[in-house]
């Protein structure tokens, strides 16, 4: 039989194990963990922003008794504000389903509150959550439970108060990976004044189910204490989830910056699973740059810019297919500008040269440049080589590279980086390869996380 002080120690050791500051084995042999208790208390105090004494005091005891998430707390000072679990879902689609419901509020209201909680995370990143029947084996199973219902220390619920819910990180994390459990001994409600607000807790727990761990940031929904910032994410939550799903966010922006539209969920899911399955960044970008959609858009745009008309179906299909097979953008420009249609519209040599200045460099010709090109044509240079001369000119390369910096990196060119890209264009490197260099770069991939 334990004395009163020993019983308190056992309770404290069990609490610290559940909080994640002592090994789970301490539950079964609390005496063996006594020497670690002071360090564990200090870690808990540091996480909560309390004076670090290593001993129990009123502030520390009050913090331990606050309503909270049952997941282990973790540590501070690891170099990040938000904390990642290390696992995420592989695609853009995640399913969920209900094992059961609380009897405290109507099922349709519970379902709506959970849907609203998922919608909070949808607003922070381009993932879509869909409810399916539990028989369909959803990714995330939602359950109300009581007492001990799992093998780990933090799996136990403790009756009304203190631990309200817990969740499991995405696979591979055991058979319950991704699941969310609510303590059925709580009074669940949609009220902001009485009981435990289901929406507030659900937003927090879904964060765990998506791969975020606890943070010590006080106004974050991922700090462990109720009311979890009332389900309102702050910048730390947004940056955390977008960092965890950086491949998903990156691919979302490839849709926007390359195709000029928001992604469709099926395509986004397919690209994301491919990337997380091992496809290189280059292969993912090429999937966009050689897609029928991009190549059709590009060919149609060149018809409008160069020939001053909408493309005919046969011509559009011809150039689209050439681009899809890997031809450079420059070669298509040469083909259209060297066509009989172009030269009929803009007769060689004078008008032809002037229009190349207008359409490729975006300005009227200068006297010396105009004269030089006209003389070259009259001396026997092919019109195709004249066009290539424009496309490898420094002015053209600077114009296009500056455009890419502003479109993809949202900034002006820097001297060192732009010099490399300009040299590539001048060597005749395919424009698609230059674009790939921008959107597959670490700068672009890091920047889109915070956009």
C-alpha positions in Angstrom: 0.0 0.0 0.0 1.3 3.5 -0.9 1.4 6.4 1.5 -0.4 9.6 0.6 2.9 11.2 -0.7 3.7 8.1 -2.7 0.2 8.2 -4.2 0.8 11.8 -5.3 4.1 10.8 -6.9 2.5 8.0 -8.7 -0.2 10.3 -10.0 2.4 12.9 -11.0 4.5 10.3 -12.8 1.5 9.0 -14.7 0.5 12.6 -15.7 4.0 13.4 -16.9 4.1 10.2 -18.9 0.7 11.1 -20.5 2.0 14.6 -21.2 5.0 13.0 -23.0 7.7 14.1 -20.6 8.4 10.6 -19.2 8.5 7.3 -21.0 5.2 5.4 -21.2 6.8 2.5 -19.2 6.7 4.9 -16.2 3.0 4.2 -15.8 3.7 0.6 -14.8 6.8 1.3 -12.7 6.5 4.9 -11.5 9.2 4.5 -8.8 11.8 3.9 -11.5 11.0 7.3 -13.0 11.3 9.3 -9.7 14.8 10.6 -10.5 13.5 11.9 -13.9 10.5 13.8 -12.4 12.3 17.0 -11.8 13.6 17.2 -15.4 10.2 16.3 -16.7 8.5 19.0 -14.6 11.1 21.6 -15.9 10.3 20.6 -19.5 6.6 21.0 -18.9 7.1 24.4 -17.2 9.3 25.6 -20.1 6.6 24.5 -22.6 3.9 26.4 -20.7 6.1 29.5 -20.2 6.2 29.1 -16.4 9.1 29.7 -14.1 11.4 26.7 -14.5 11.9 25.3 -11.0 11.7 21.5 -11.5 9.3 21.2 -8.6 5.5 21.2 -8.4 4.0 24.5 -7.4 0.5 26.0 -7.7 1.1 27.4 -11.2 2.4 24.1 -12.5 -0.4 22.1 -10.9 -3.0 24.5 -12.3 -1.5 24.2 -15.8 -1.5 20.4 -15.6 -5.2 20.5 -14.6 -6.3 22.7 -17.4 -8.6 21.2 -20.1 -6.3 20.1 -22.9 -5.6 17.7 -25.7 -4.4 14.3 -24.7 -1.5 14.1 -27.1 2.0 14.5 -25.6 3.1 18.1 -25.4 6.6 18.0 -26.7 9.5 20.4 -26.2 10.4 24.0 -27.1 13.6 25.4 -28.4 14.0 23.1 -31.4 14.3 25.9 -34.0 10.7 26.0 -35.1 7.6 27.7 -33.7 5.2 25.2 -35.4 6.2 21.6 -34.9 5.8 18.8 -37.5 5.2 15.2 -36.7 7.2 14.0 -39.7 4.3 12.2 -41.5 1.7 13.6 -43.9 -1.0 12.3 -46.2 0.4 11.6 -49.7 -2.2 13.3 -51.8 -4.7 16.2 -52.0 -7.7 14.1 -51.1 -8.3 12.8 -47.5 -11.5 11.0 -46.5 -13.1 10.8 -43.0 -16.0 9.0 -41.5 -17.8 8.6 -38.1 -17.5 5.5 -36.0 -20.2 6.9 -33.6 -21.6 10.2 -32.3 -22.0 11.9 -29.0 -25.4 11.9 -27.4 -25.0 15.5 -26.2 -26.0 17.3 -29.5 -27.9 16.3 -32.6 -25.9 14.2 -35.1 -26.5 16.6 -38.0 -25.1 19.4 -35.9 -22.1 17.3 -34.9 -21.4 16.5 -38.5 -21.7 20.1 -39.5 -19.3 21.2 -36.8 -16.7 18.6 -37.9 -17.2 19.7 -41.5 -16.6 23.3 -40.4 -13.4 22.2 -38.6 -12.1 20.5 -41.8 -13.0 23.6 -43.7 -10.6 25.6 -41.5 -7.7 23.5 -42.8 -9.0 23.6 -46.4 -8.7 27.4 -46.1 -5.0 27.1 -45.2 -3.8 24.7 -47.9 -5.2 23.1 -51.1 -6.4 19.8 -49.6 -10.0 18.5 -49.8 -11.8 16.4 -47.2 -14.7 14.1 -48.0 -16.9 12.2 -45.7 -17.5 8.6 -46.6 -19.3 5.7 -44.8 -17.2 4.0 -42.1 -17.5 0.8 -44.1 -15.5 2.5 -46.9 -12.4 2.6 -44.6 -11.9 6.4 -44.4 -8.4 7.8 -43.8 -9.6 9.6 -40.7 -12.0 7.8 -38.3 -13.9 10.0 -35.8 -14.9 8.4 -32.6 -16.3 9.2 -29.2 -14.8 7.0 -26.5 -14.2 6.8 -22.7 -11.4 5.6 -20.4 -8.6 3.5 -21.8 -9.2 2.6 -25.4 -5.7 2.2 -26.8 -2.2 0.9 -26.0 -0.4 4.2 -25.3 -0.3 6.3 -22.2 -2.0 9.2 -23.9 -4.8 7.0 -25.3 -6.6 7.0 -21.9 -9.4 9.4 -21.3 -9.9 10.5 -17.7 -13.6 11.4 -17.3 -15.0 14.9 -17.4 -12.4 17.7 -17.6 -8.6 17.7 -18.2 -8.1 15.5 -21.3 -10.8 16.4 -23.9 -9.6 14.6 -27.0 -6.6 13.3 -28.9 -5.6 12.3 -32.4 -3.0 10.2 -34.2 -0.6 11.4 -36.8 -0.9 10.3 -40.5 0.5 6.9 -41.6 2.7 5.0 -40.9 1.7 5.3 -37.3 -0.2 2.1 -36.4 -3.7 1.0 -37.1 -5.2 4.2 -35.7 -3.1 6.6 -37.8 -5.0 9.7 -38.6 -7.9 8.9 -36.3 -9.6 11.5 -34.0 -11.1 10.5 -30.6 -13.2 12.7 -28.4 -13.8 12.0 -24.7 -17.5 11.0 -24.4 -17.5 12.0 -20.7 -17.3 15.7 -21.7 -20.4 17.8 -22.3 -20.0 18.5 -26.0 -21.8 21.6 -27.4 -21.7 24.3 -30.0 -21.9 26.9 -27.3 -19.2 29.4 -26.6 -20.0 29.7 -22.9 -21.0 26.3 -21.5 -19.7 22.8 -22.0 -16.8 21.9 -24.4 -17.1 23.5 -27.9 -16.8 20.6 -30.4 -15.7 22.9 -33.3 -12.8 24.4 -31.3 -11.5 21.0 -30.2 -12.0 19.4 -33.6 -9.9 22.0 -35.4 -7.0 21.3 -33.1 -7.3 17.5 -33.3 -7.6 17.6 -37.1 -4.3 19.5 -37.1 -2.7 16.4 -35.4 -4.5 14.1 -37.9 -2.8 16.1 -40.7 0.7 15.9 -39.1 1.1 18.9 -36.8 2.4 18.4 -33.3 1.8 20.7 -30.3 3.3 24.1 -30.3 4.0 26.4 -27.3 2.8 29.5 -29.3 0.0 30.8 -27.0 -2.5 32.0 -29.7 -2.1 29.0 -32.0 -4.8 26.4 -32.5 -2.0 23.8 -32.1 -1.2 24.9 -28.5 -2.6 22.1 -26.4 -4.9 24.0 -24.0 -8.6 24.5 -24.5 -10.1 26.7 -26.0 -7.4 26.2 -28.7 -7.7 29.8 -29.9 -11.4 29.2 -30.5 -10.5 27.3 -33.7 -9.1 30.5 -35.3 -5.7 29.7 -37.0 -2.9 32.2 -36.7 0.1 32.7 -39.0 2.1 30.0 -37.2 -0.7 27.5 -37.9 -0.8 28.5 -41.6 2.9 28.4 -42.0 3.1 25.1 -40.2 0.6 23.2 -42.3 1.9 24.7 -45.5 5.4 23.6 -44.6 4.2 20.1 -43.8 2.5 19.9 -47.2 5.0 21.9 -49.1 4.8 19.6 -52.1 1.1 20.0 -52.3 1.4 23.8 -52.0 4.1 23.9 -54.6 2.1 21.9 -57.1 -0.9 24.1 -56.4 1.2 27.1 -57.5 2.4 25.3 -60.6 -1.2 25.2 -61.7 -1.6 28.9 -61.0 1.7 30.2 -62.4 2.0 27.8 -65.4 -1.6 27.0 -66.4 -3.1 30.3 -65.1 -5.8 28.6 -63.0 -6.7 27.0 -59.7 -6.1 23.3 -59.7 -8.7 20.7 -60.2 -8.6 18.3 -57.2 -8.1 15.2 -59.3 -5.1 16.6 -61.1 -3.7 18.1 -57.9 -4.1 14.7 -56.1 -2.4 12.8 -59.0 0.6 15.1 -59.2 1.0 15.2 -55.4 0.9 11.4 -55.1 3.4 11.2 -57.9 5.8 13.6 -56.3 5.5 12.0 -52.8 6.0 8.6 -54.6 9.4 9.6 -55.8 9.0 11.7 -59.0 11.6 14.4 -59.3 10.7 18.1 -59.3 11.8 18.3 -62.9 9.5 15.5 -63.9 6.6 17.2 -62.1 7.3 20.5 -63.9 7.6 18.8 -67.2 4.2 17.2 -66.6 2.8 20.7 -66.7 5.0 22.1 -69.5 4.3 19.2 -71.8 0.6 18.9 -70.9 -2.0 19.2 -73.6 -3.5 22.1 -71.7 -0.3 24.2 -71.5 0.8 23.4 -75.0 -2.6 24.3 -76.4 -2.6 27.6 -74.4 0.9 28.4 -75.6 0.3 27.7 -79.2 -3.0 29.7 -79.2 -1.3 32.6 -77.6 1.5 32.6 -80.2 -1.2 32.7 -83.0 -2.7 35.8 -81.4 0.6 37.5 -80.8 2.4 36.6 -84.0 -0.3 36.2 -86.6 -2.9 38.5 -85.2 -5.7 35.9 -85.2 -7.3 33.1 -83.4 -5.8 29.7 -84.3 -7.5 27.4 -86.7 -8.1 23.9 -85.4 -5.6 22.1 -87.6 -2.8 24.5 -87.0 -3.4 24.6 -83.3 -3.4 20.8 -83.1 -0.2 20.7 -85.1 1.8 23.1 -82.9 0.3 21.7 -79.7 1.5 18.3 -80.6 5.0 19.5 -81.5 5.3 21.2 -78.1 4.0 18.1 -76.3 6.8 16.1 -77.9 9.3 18.4 -76.4 10.0 21.0 -79.0 11.3 24.3 -77.6 9.1 27.4 -77.5 11.6 29.2 -79.6 11.3 26.6 -82.4 7.5 27.2 -82.6 8.1 30.9 -82.7 10.5 30.4 -85.6 8.0 28.2 -87.4 5.1 30.7 -87.1 7.2 33.7 -88.0 8.9 32.0 -90.9 5.5 30.8 -92.3 4.1 31.9 -95.6 1.2 33.4 -93.7 3.4 35.6 -91.5 5.6 36.8 -94.5 2.5 37.5 -96.6 1.1 39.7 -93.8 4.5 41.3 -93.1 6.5 41.4 -96.4 10.2 40.6 -96.4 12.5 42.4 -95.8 11.5 45.8 -94.4 8.0 45.1 -92.9 9.1 41.7 -91.7 12.1 43.1 -89.7 10.0 45.9 -88.2 7.3 43.5 -87.0 9.9 41.2 -85.4 11.1 44.2 -83.4 7.5 44.9 -82.4 6.4 41.3 -81.5 9.6 39.8 -80.1 11.3 42.8 -78.4 8.2 44.9 -77.7 9.4 48.1 -79.3 9.9 49.9 -82.6 13.1 49.2 -84.5 16.2 51.4 -84.1 17.8 52.6 -87.3 21.1 50.7 -87.1 19.5 47.5 -86.0 16.8 47.7 -88.7 19.3 48.4 -91.4 21.6 45.6 -90.3 18.9 42.9 -90.5 17.5 44.1 -93.8 21.0 44.1 -95.3 21.6 40.6 -93.9 18.4 39.3 -95.6 19.3 41.0 -98.9 22.8 39.4 -98.6 21.2 36.0 -98.4 20.5 35.3 -94.7 17.4 33.1 -94.3 14.4 34.6 -92.6 14.6 31.6 -90.2 18.1 32.6 -89.1 17.0 36.3 -88.7 14.2 35.1 -86.3 16.7 33.0 -84.4 19.0 36.0 -84.2 16.2 38.0 -82.4 15.5 35.0 -80.1 19.1 34.8 -79.0 19.8 38.5 -78.7 20.7 39.8 -75.3 17.7 42.2 -75.3 15.3 39.4 -75.9 16.9 37.2 -73.3 16.8 40.0 -70.7 13.2 40.7 -71.5 12.1 37.1 -71.0 14.2 36.4 -67.9 12.9 39.6 -66.2 9.4 38.4 -67.0 10.1 35.1 -65.4 11.6 36.7 -62.2 8.5 38.8 -61.8 6.0 36.0 -62.7 7.5 33.2 -60.7 9.7 34.8 -57.9 7.6 38.0 -57.6 10.8 40.1 -57.6 13.3 42.0 -59.7 16.2 40.0 -61.1 19.4 39.8 -59.2 22.6 40.3 -61.2 24.2 36.9 -60.5 21.1 34.7 -61.1 19.8 36.6 -64.1 23.2 36.4 -65.8 23.0 32.5 -65.8 19.4 32.5 -67.2 20.2 35.2 -69.8 23.2 33.2 -71.0 21.0 30.1 -71.3 18.4 31.9 -73.4 21.2 33.3 -75.6 22.6 29.8 -76.2 19.2 28.7 -77.4 18.3 26.6 -74.4 14.6 25.7 -74.6 12.4 28.3 -72.9 10.6 25.5 -71.1 13.9 24.4 -69.5 14.5 28.0 -68.3 11.0 28.1 -66.8 11.7 24.7 -65.1 14.8 26.2 -63.5 12.6 28.9 -61.9 9.7 26.9 -60.6 11.7 23.9 -59.4 14.2 26.2 -57.5 14.4 26.2 -53.7 13.5 29.9 -53.8 10.2 29.4 -55.6 9.3 26.3 -53.6 10.0 28.1 -50.3 8.3 31.3 -51.3 5.0 29.8 -52.2 4.6 28.4 -48.7 4.1 31.9 -47.3 2.0 33.3 -50.2 
